[in-house]
Amino acid sequence: MGAVEALEKLAPVVLAFGCGAVLARRKVVPAGSSKVFADYAFLFAVPCFLFGNIYRSDLGALFHWRAVTGYAAAACAAAVLTGVLARLLGVRDPRGVALRIMAAVQVNTAYFAVPVFIMLFGDAAPIFPVLLFQVCVLSLVVISVMELGRPDRTGSPVRRLGSAVGASLLTPVVVACNAGVGLNLLSVPMPGVVLDSFAFVGDSASPVALFALGLHLGGSGLEVRGTTLEEVWIIAAKCVALPLITFTVCRYAFGVEGERLSQLVLIAAMPAPQNLFVFAQRYGVGVDTSAALVVKTSVVALLLLPLWTHWAV
């Protein structure tokens, strides 16, 4: 029943993604326009979604410091292992390594974890601390590497790194999260019409990003039989290794127990985020691989969901 209900909750995801793929296949909408939709999601809709939700949240009730620290430690350990393995397997471009780390460590929170958590716990609030960690730490590192590796970056390594970090800090996603946290902590009042406007735009983030992904894959095609060995180990790292590492680190190193531990394991079991494709599309690195990993990890995560649900809940 858990898997069936999860599929029902994810029906809008299938609709948005499937329509994009079909329209691109039939050449009704050019597959090349996927970048326009991805830029809209990355630069505008996702920041609006994050700002509004973080500003409205009760940050004090959300943050359990041992749980957050334990999850961060597990994610960092998984990131190091993924980076080392990618280098050993011949990936030399730092941007390619960063993209693979993002695929194996970051999770799909807004588009996959939210419906699952609402189904199991009746509340998606436990996801936001992990979302903040991903956006303000993991994504910041990935964006810095991507910006540093851009061919139009010139000057000394120190200056280039400074420019890359500065550019990543000014990325709308990072600015939105920091602004949401800051205004929330300072209890700065925001007019209802402003928050409603952010919510209106933010609600389009998920379908537009999924539609862009469907357009891209509809134009390029996706073959299960053509799954590479690299894709297999990244999928295994994301859907199996990360939840196990999270359980081990949080339970035995930080003493997290009960429902919080179950929630962290379930979050770690979520698939790679749509932002993986959005980042790849924006910076022109591993676009086809990223699109394939988003879809394939989503399928595998959905198939494994009853197992993780039974273990955690």
N, C-alpha and C positions, 0 to 999 in steps of 0.2 A: 504493500500500500504506500509505503514511503516513497518508493521510486515513481509510482504512478502519480502521486500528488506533486512530486517534484517536476515531473514532465508537464503536468497541467500548469504549474506556476511558470514554467519556462516556455509556454506556447507563444507568448509575444516575441520572445527571443528568436524562435524558429521562424515566425512570420516575417520579422524585419530582415533577418539574414537571408531567408529563402527568397523573398521578393527581390532583394538586391541581386542575388545570383541569377534568378530567372530573367530579370530585365536585362542584365548584362549579356546573358547567353543569347537572348533574342535580339540583342542590339537595339533595344528600345531606349536604354540609357547607356551612353558610352562608358565602358569600363574605366577609361582614363579619368573620368570625373570623380572617381573614388577619392582622389587626393583632396579635392575641394571639400567633400563631405567630411573627410578625416580632419582637415584643418579646422573646419567649423567646430567639430566636436572637441578637438584638442585646445583650441585657442579661446573658445567662447562658452559652449554648452557645458562641458565638464567643469570648468572653473565656477560657473554659476551654480551648478548642482552641489559642488563641494562647499562653497561659501555658505549657502543657505542652510544646508543640513548641519554643518559644524557650528554655525552661529546659534542655531536653535537648540543644540544639544546641551545636556547637563554634563559638562566635562568632569566635574568632581565625582559624579556617580559612575562615570564610564571607566575611569582610569584606576585599575588595580596594578600597582607598580611592579609587584613580583611577576604578575602575568605578562604585562607589557614588556618588561625587561627580559623575561624568559623567552618570549616569542622573538624579540629582537636578536637575542643571542643565538637562537636556533636559526633564524634567517641568515645572520651573518656567517655562521658556520657552513650552512648550505651554499651560500654565495661563494665562499672561499673554495669549497670542494668543487663546485661547478666550474669556477674560473680555472682552477688547476687542471681539471679534466679536459676542458676546452683547449687549453694550451697544449696539453700532451697529445691531443688528437689533431693538432696542426692548425688551430685558429690563431693567427698572428695579429690580425687587426684588433686593436683594443676596443673599437666600437662593436665588432662582431662578438668579442668576449662579453662585453657589457650587455649586449642584446640577449645572449644565451643565459646569462645570469638572471636577467629580468624574466625570461621565460620559465626558468626553473625555480625561482624563488618568490616572485611577486604573484599575487592571487587576484582572481576576478571577484571583487567585492560588490560593486554596485549592480552588476548585471547577472550574477550567479548566486553569490552568497546571500544577498538580501532576501530573495524569495525562499531559499532553503531555510534560513534562520527564522523567518516569519512562520513558516510551516512547522518547524520543530519547537521553537521557543516562544512564538507569538511576538517577537521583538527582534529588530535588526540592530539595535543600539550597540551590542558588544562588538560589532564589526568596526566601528569608527576609530577606536584607538589603533587598530592594525592599519586601517586606511590612512590615518595621519602619519604613522611610521613609514608606510610605503611612499607616500607622496613627499613628505618632508625630509626623508633620509634616502631611501633606496632610489626613488625616482630622481632625486637631486643629484645623486652620484652618477646615475645613468645619463641624465641630460648633460652633466658636466663633461663626461667622456665623449658624448656625441658632439657637443659644441666644440670641444678641444680638437676633435678629429676632422672638423669641417675643412674642406680644401681652401676656403677663402680666409681662414685664420692665418695671420702672419705675425712675425716678431719672435722674441726669445721665448723659451718654454715657460718661464715664470710669468711673463706678460700674457702669453696665450692661455695659461691655466687660470690666471686672474680674470681674463675676459670670459673664459668659458664658465667659471663659477658665477661671475656676475650675471652672465646671460641666463644661466639656469635659475638663479635666484629671482630673476625678473620674469621667468616663464609664468604665464597666467595661472597654471595649475598650482604652482608653489605659492604665488602671491595670494591666490584665493584661500588656500588653506591657512597661511599665516595670518591673513586678515580676519578670517573667521575665528581663529583661536584668540587673537588679540582683542578683538571687539567683544567676544564672549567673556573673556576674563575681566575686561574692564567694565563690563555691563553697560556698554554704550548702546543707547536705544536706537533702534532702526525702525523707520516708518513701515507699517504693514504693507503699503503699496510697493515699497522697494523689495521686501522679502518675497512678496507674491510674484513680482516681476522676475526675480532670480529663479524662483521655483518654476515659473512658466517656461523659461528658457532651459533650465536644468533638466526638466522632464524630457526634453528632446535629445539629451546626450546619449542615452542608451540606444534608442532606435536608429539615430543617425550614424553612430559609430558602427553598429551592426550592419546597417544598410551599406555603409562604405566597404566593410569587410566582404559582404556578399557580392558587391559590384566587382571588387578586385578578384575574388576567387572565381566569379562567373566568367570573367574575361580571361584569366590565366588557367583556370581548371585546377581541380584537386583530385588526386588519385590515391586511394588507400594502398593499392598495390605498389605505388611508387614511393612509399614511405622509406626514408633513408635510415641507416643505422644511427646517424646523429639525432634524427628526430625521435627515434625509439628511446635512446638513453635520456634525452631531455624530458620526454613524456614520463618516463619512469621516475626520474628525479623529482618532477613536479607532483605527480599524482600518488606516488608511493613513498619515496625517500623523505620528502619534506615533512609529511605528517608524522612519520616515525621519528625523525630527528626532533620535531617540535615536542612530541610526547616525552621523549627521553630527556631532553634538556629541561623542559618546564617542570616535569614531575620530579626528577632526581637531582637536578642542580638548583632549582628555585623553589621546590616544595609546593608547586601549584597542584591543587586537587579539586575533585568534585566537578561541578558544572562548568567552572571557568576553564578547567583543563579540557573538558569535552569540547567546549566552544573553540578553543585555540586549535585543537586537532582538526576539527571540522573546517575551520577557516583555512588551515594549511592544505587541506585536501581539495580546495577549490581549484579550478583550472587557471591557466595563464590568462592575464587580463587582456581586454580589447586594446588597451593602451599600448601593448606590445606592438600590435600592427600599426597603431596611430604613430608611434615613435618611429618605427621602421619606415613608414610611408613619408613622414616629414623629413627624415634625415637621409633617405635613400640608401638604407643598409638592410640587406636580408629581408626584403619585403615579402617575397614568395614564401620563404621559410617561416617568417613570423605569422603570416596569415594561416599557413597550414597548421602551425603549432597551436594557435588560438582555437581552431576548430577541433583538432584531434584531441587536445587535452580536455576540451569541453565534453567530448563524447566519452572518453575514458573516465573522467571524473564522474560523469552521470552514471556510468555502469558500476563504478565502485561505491557510489553514494550509499546504497543499502548496507554495504559492509561497514563503512565508517560510521554510519548512523547507528547500526546495531552495537558496535563497539563503544561508541561515545555516549549514546543515550540509553 
